Amino acid sequence: MIPNQRSLFNIPDDVAYMNCAYLSPLMRLVVEAGDWGLRRKVRPWEIEVKDFWEEPNRARRLFAALINADPEGVAVVPSASYGMATAALNLPLRGGETVLVLADQFPSNVTHWTDLAAANGATLVEVARPVDSDWTPAILEAINAGTGIVALPNCHWTDGTLIDLVAVGARCREVGAALALDITQSAGAMAFDVGAVKPDFLVAAGYKWLMAPYSVGFLWVASQHRAGKTLELGFIARAEHPRFKHLSNYDMPFEVGGHRFDVGESGNFALMPAACAAMKQLVEWGPAAVQETLAAYTAPIADWARQRGLMVADDRLRAGHFVGIRFPGGLPERAVQRLATRNVFVSQRSDSLRITPHLYNTEADRARLLDGIAALLEAPGQEVA
Ligand SMILES: Cc1ncc(COP(=O)(O)O)c(C=O)c1O
């Protein structure tokens, strides 16, 4: 178990921020690293050519450590959508095949597949939400010889319900389907093993559980795709770190590896040091320990809700860093806004009240949250669908 880490953040005592799945707060040391990075360009004459690669390469190593992958396969991208667009550019899909996604899946891992399917005479298939929240059997059953691509998260963004990606990966290999993953809602907060799941492409936006600034994310590419097509044709992704004086050698080949897929200007002087500082801290904590600590924190919230007749997925079927609460008659009117007036910050996603704490949350925060939900139950107001 990791002891409480609130002192690393700048969160007032009376704020119960439980919305990490929306935007994580930045740690003080992350802001300092970003400030240092931004200020470097105040004195550009001190910036050396190697500095364009050093921080992104450090970020590759740190992200790779968090997902147990090789850093050579990691690309620096600005968003999950950018990573998925790269995956869609490289995964073949034949007419009559299907692309499998979940009901209500986050759009960054749906819309590229809708377009790719339409362009190739293929179809998008949504796995319906199982009544018992156990996605894995439903997904395994839906994958068949006609499945071309399986595009999934690690846990559902609305309520944290889990998908067993090791089992799904094995099934994909059995039928010859490609696997594209968006682990934005778990990377950094839950252990992940690329070697066990064996995806083709994997993306994570950085501004949630990776605790990085907005507009930084990572894409990991399996070795068989590392010479694939890139969205951009930028010079920064070319082989043999170009010396700036030779840039008009337009035939310079692209790197083979994650670096090939980097967004232009991946050596972002402000964002990269900040993202590295955040991921360094996560590596020190260890995603498995973060998960264990947050699971212990959320279990009493889930129990409390169930005792009051509210619906929460079984603990073995939900990620420990999420509690998605559903109300039998629908969410009380303006639930999120009413909680916010008590300085309790959570989200509504679909019909789920999504509570996503982190290591900065205290027992006082939890009491504040439960008092707020109790008040909603006492005066639910007009029910909304
Ligand atoms: C599952 C998931 N993926 C990705 C994102 C962010 O996507 P993007 O980086 O494309 O803006 C979110 C944001 O809520 C998300 O919940």
The ligand as a MOL file (V3000), in Angstrom:
LIG
                    3D

  0  0  0     0  0            999 V3000
M  V30 BEGIN CTAB
M  V30 COUNTS 16 16 0 0 0
M  V30 BEGIN ATOM
M  V30 1 C -10.9530 5.9270 -23.0000 0
M  V30 2 C -10.4630 7.2700 -23.4430 0
M  V30 3 N -9.6140 7.3440 -24.4600 0
M  V30 4 C -9.1390 8.5220 -24.8840 0
M  V30 5 C -9.5210 9.7060 -24.2930 0
M  V30 6 C -8.9610 10.9950 -24.8090 0
M  V30 7 O -8.8920 10.9470 -26.2120 0
M  V30 8 P -8.0340 11.9400 -27.0610 0
M  V30 9 O -6.6430 11.8630 -26.5360 0
M  V30 10 O -8.1540 11.4120 -28.4430 0
M  V30 11 O -8.6280 13.2970 -26.9040 0
M  V30 12 C -10.4240 9.6730 -23.2290 0
M  V30 13 C -10.9110 10.9130 -22.5900 0
M  V30 14 O -11.8470 10.9400 -21.8250 0
M  V30 15 C -10.9100 8.4150 -22.7870 0
M  V30 16 O -11.7530 8.3220 -21.7580 0
M  V30 END ATOM
M  V30 BEGIN BOND
M  V30 1 1 1 2
M  V30 2 1 2 3
M  V30 3 2 2 15
M  V30 4 2 3 4
M  V30 5 1 4 5
M  V30 6 1 5 6
M  V30 7 2 5 12
M  V30 8 1 6 7
M  V30 9 1 7 8
M  V30 10 2 8 9
M  V30 11 1 8 10
M  V30 12 1 8 11
M  V30 13 1 12 13
M  V30 14 1 12 15
M  V30 15 2 13 14
M  V30 16 1 15 16
M  V30 END BOND
M  V30 END CTAB
M  END
